[in-house]
Amino acid sequence: MLMLFNNCLVVLLIMFLTACAVQQAPSVTSERNDVLVEPVADYSEYAGLGLLTIDASYRDIFSKAMTALKKKRTKDAEKLLDQLIQQRPDLVSAIYNKALLLEGHSKLEASISLLQMAHAIDPSNPRVCNSLGRALRSQGKFQEAEGVYKNCLSFEDQSPIVHKNYGILLDLYLHQSELALQQYKLYMEKTGNSDKLVKGWILDLQRRIPAKEEG
């Protein structure tokens, strides 16, 4: 009876330690999260669209939409953004925020369609690029996501965040370690080598790449 009791204790202890190990084991994928983007509330970024000035009426609609989003009145925000998109279908800020709103309601296909529209209008915009790349990646469309990042990076003086997120795609999903390492290094160069997390990813890749070549 005592032996049976001791055996039960051993089994319970093993189960407990296994559960702890599972909970504490870091997820490589979760560590390499995309840099999230916030809703756009600044028109100045879109001067490149040829919109050197924006009519006050459009600015008022957009401002009301952003206020509605902040107050979680999503239906009101959606109506205002729809109104703005109908009046100014070339205004990326409205299209982009409508896409984020739809993504938040798990309407990913509709969100991607809008992001693709915004990307076609302004292919150099890092917010649009990162959101579209992440959305396509979540659907397993890795090659399409790569095309978005490449297109975005073909423009000079691109945001370093694009390098980071493209590196994540190459590293974890396309398994192109050498190219991922290049993107991470470009990100670090542009940000002053201050990101300790990415510095760890670089060291990890540098350890894995020689081993891969020797194998």
C-alpha positions as a printed NumPy array, in Angstrom:
array([[  0.   ,   0.   ,   0.   ],
       [  2.859,   2.345,   0.905],
       [  4.626,   1.516,  -2.373],
       [  1.458,   2.289,  -4.339],
       [  1.122,   5.623,  -2.506],
       [  4.765,   6.492,  -3.27 ],
       [  4.282,   5.62 ,  -6.934],
       [  1.25 ,   7.903,  -7.109],
       [  3.276,  10.728,  -5.598],
       [  6.014,  10.219,  -8.203],
       [  3.476,  10.281, -11.041],
       [  1.849,  13.456,  -9.689],
       [  5.247,  15.114,  -9.288],
       [  6.202,  14.277, -12.887],
       [  2.875,  15.645, -14.14 ],
       [  3.381,  18.861, -12.15 ],
       [  6.932,  19.402, -13.43 ],
       [  5.848,  18.715, -17.02 ],
       [  3.046,  21.265, -16.743],
       [  5.441,  23.85 , -15.366],
       [  7.881,  23.227, -18.2  ],
       [  5.152,  23.698, -20.788],
       [  3.993,  26.947, -19.196],
       [  7.51 ,  28.355, -18.872],
       [  8.873,  27.295, -22.271],
       [  9.184,  30.417, -24.411],
       [  7.494,  30.443, -27.783],
       [  9.902,  31.529, -30.518],
       [  6.987,  32.738, -32.62 ],
       [  5.438,  34.795, -29.834],
       [  8.783,  36.467, -29.121],
       [  9.013,  37.732, -32.686],
       [  5.804,  39.743, -32.786],
       [  5.163,  42.322, -35.476],
       [  5.44 ,  45.916, -34.394],
       [  1.831,  46.948, -34.029],
       [  0.518,  50.12 , -35.548],
       [ -1.966,  52.627, -34.228],
       [ -4.846,  54.303, -36.054],
       [ -3.695,  57.252, -38.099],
       [ -4.68 ,  60.684, -36.857],
       [ -2.263,  62.869, -38.777],
       [ -2.853,  64.158, -42.294],
       [  0.675,  65.424, -42.818],
       [  1.942,  61.936, -43.751],
       [ -0.279,  61.865, -46.796],
       [  1.101,  64.945, -48.544],
       [  2.856,  62.457, -50.836],
       [ -0.537,  61.536, -52.279],
       [ -0.792,  64.956, -53.837],
       [ -3.151,  66.086, -51.08 ],
       [ -1.172,  69.178, -50.146],
       [ -4.227,  70.581, -48.427],
       [ -7.284,  68.753, -47.182],
       [-10.647,  70.404, -47.113],
       [-11.82 ,  71.291, -43.614],
       [-14.995,  69.259, -44.061],
       [-12.973,  66.067, -44.646],
       [-10.759,  66.863, -41.687],
       [-13.842,  67.272, -39.523],
       [-15.28 ,  63.896, -40.578],
       [-11.965,  62.166, -39.947],
       [-11.576,  63.804, -36.555],
       [-15.051,  62.649, -35.538],
       [-14.253,  59.125, -36.704],
       [-11.055,  59.033, -34.627],
       [-12.942,  60.307, -31.581],
       [-15.574,  57.606, -32.067],
       [-12.866,  54.934, -32.292],
       [-11.194,  56.137, -29.098],
       [-14.547,  56.   , -27.317],
       [-15.185,  52.511, -28.77 ],
       [-18.22 ,  53.688, -30.715],
       [-17.203,  51.509, -33.622],
       [-20.48 ,  51.677, -35.533],
       [-20.35 ,  55.469, -35.561],
       [-16.698,  55.379, -36.582],
       [-17.397,  52.954, -39.414],
       [-20.202,  55.134, -40.813],
       [-17.986,  58.219, -40.732],
       [-15.066,  56.43 , -42.39 ],
       [-17.382,  55.013, -45.066],
       [-18.657,  58.517, -45.717],
       [-15.12 ,  59.847, -46.034],
       [-13.987,  56.993, -48.311],
       [-16.979,  57.569, -50.569],
       [-16.133,  61.254, -50.863],
       [-12.343,  60.825, -51.048],
       [-11.476,  57.295, -52.244],
       [ -7.814,  58.34 , -52.51 ],
       [ -7.427,  59.196, -48.817],
       [ -5.267,  56.43 , -47.376],
       [ -5.798,  57.454, -43.759],
       [ -9.542,  56.741, -43.991],
       [ -9.082,  53.455, -45.881],
       [ -6.395,  52.296, -43.474],
       [ -8.394,  52.992, -40.329],
       [-11.483,  51.314, -41.788],
       [ -9.305,  48.262, -42.465],
       [ -8.087,  48.211, -38.846],
       [-11.658,  48.502, -37.636],
       [-12.757,  45.529, -39.758],
       [ -9.77 ,  43.476, -38.61 ],
       [-10.793,  44.169, -35.017],
       [-14.195,  42.656, -35.83 ],
       [-12.579,  39.525, -37.326],
       [-13.504,  40.546, -40.881],
       [-10.049,  39.787, -42.184],
       [-10.894,  39.31 , -45.871],
       [-12.626,  42.686, -46.051],
       [ -9.769,  44.273, -44.108],
       [ -7.178,  42.848, -46.503],
       [ -9.107,  44.173, -49.503],
       [ -8.993,  47.684, -48.063],
       [ -5.326,  47.39 , -47.117],
       [ -4.522,  46.283, -50.654],
       [ -6.405,  49.319, -51.933],
       [ -4.427,  51.591, -49.602],
       [ -1.145,  49.897, -50.563],
       [ -1.895,  50.449, -54.255],
       [ -2.382,  54.156, -53.582],
       [  0.651,  54.557, -51.316],
       [  3.001,  51.527, -51.589],
       [  5.684,  53.232, -49.499],
       [  3.499,  53.732, -46.417],
       [  4.99 ,  51.628, -43.572],
       [  1.764,  51.435, -41.56 ],
       [ -0.16 ,  50.024, -44.496],
       [  2.72 ,  47.746, -45.438],
       [  3.071,  46.242, -41.966],
       [ -0.659,  45.731, -41.491],
       [ -1.107,  44.135, -44.913],
       [  1.968,  41.946, -44.516],
       [  0.779,  40.732, -41.119],
       [ -2.765,  40.055, -42.385],
       [ -1.56 ,  38.091, -45.412],
       [  0.849,  36.136, -43.238],
       [ -1.949,  35.181, -40.856],
       [ -3.727,  33.564, -43.816],
       [ -0.641,  31.623, -44.812],
       [ -0.047,  33.812, -47.875],
       [  3.645,  34.162, -47.179],
       [  4.768,  34.906, -50.737],
       [  2.195,  37.692, -51.089],
       [  3.285,  39.136, -47.757],
       [  6.891,  39.06 , -48.915],
       [  5.918,  40.926, -52.086],
       [  4.331,  43.676, -49.998],
       [  7.447,  44.108, -47.86 ],
       [  9.766,  44.055, -50.882],
       [  7.667,  46.633, -52.666],
       [  7.641,  48.866, -49.606],
       [ 11.403,  48.552, -49.14 ],
       [ 12.069,  49.511, -52.755],
       [ 11.449,  53.114, -51.686],
       [ 14.297,  55.073, -50.129],
       [ 14.41 ,  56.051, -46.447],
       [ 11.892,  53.402, -45.461],
       [ 10.852,  52.928, -41.839],
       [ 13.133,  50.503, -39.964],
       [ 10.034,  48.716, -38.658],
       [  9.455,  47.298, -42.139],
       [ 12.887,  45.639, -42.015],
       [ 12.052,  44.115, -38.654],
       [  8.693,  42.701, -39.69 ],
       [ 10.035,  41.453, -43.018],
       [ 12.808,  39.75 , -41.067],
       [ 10.224,  37.988, -38.903],
       [  8.479,  36.68 , -42.021],
       [ 11.756,  35.439, -43.5  ],
       [ 12.924,  33.949, -40.227],
       [  9.896,  32.107, -38.915],
       [  7.695,  31.503, -41.943],
       [  9.87 ,  31.35 , -45.051],
       [ 12.843,  29.845, -43.177],
       [ 15.362,  31.998, -45.017],
       [ 17.776,  32.588, -42.177],
       [ 20.466,  34.467, -44.111],
       [ 17.989,  36.955, -45.578],
       [ 16.267,  37.349, -42.203],
       [ 19.626,  38.145, -40.63 ],
       [ 20.205,  40.869, -43.227],
       [ 16.851,  42.486, -42.461],
       [ 17.395,  42.37 , -38.695],
       [ 20.822,  43.976, -39.136],
       [ 19.383,  46.736, -41.327],
       [ 16.751,  47.37 , -38.667],
       [ 19.412,  47.594, -35.969],
       [ 21.576,  49.957, -38.052],
       [ 18.657,  52.312, -38.592],
       [ 17.627,  52.277, -34.922],
       [ 21.075,  52.69 , -33.406],
       [ 21.443,  49.049, -32.287],
       [ 19.216,  49.765, -29.291],
       [ 16.764,  46.855, -29.561],
       [ 18.019,  44.167, -27.165],
       [ 15.361,  41.696, -28.285],
       [ 16.369,  41.837, -31.942],
       [ 20.015,  41.679, -30.905],
       [ 19.168,  38.311, -29.353],
       [ 17.482,  37.158, -32.553],
       [ 20.616,  38.074, -34.51 ],
       [ 22.824,  36.058, -32.172],
       [ 20.411,  33.129, -32.453],
       [ 20.529,  33.227, -36.263],
       [ 24.318,  33.596, -36.328],
       [ 24.565,  30.432, -34.235],
       [ 22.121,  28.513, -36.429],
       [ 23.409,  29.53 , -39.875],
       [ 26.951,  28.044, -39.58 ],
       [ 25.472,  24.831, -38.15 ],
       [ 23.09 ,  24.646, -41.111],
       [ 25.935,  25.131, -43.615],
       [ 28.099,  22.455, -41.948],
       [ 25.171,  19.994, -41.974]])
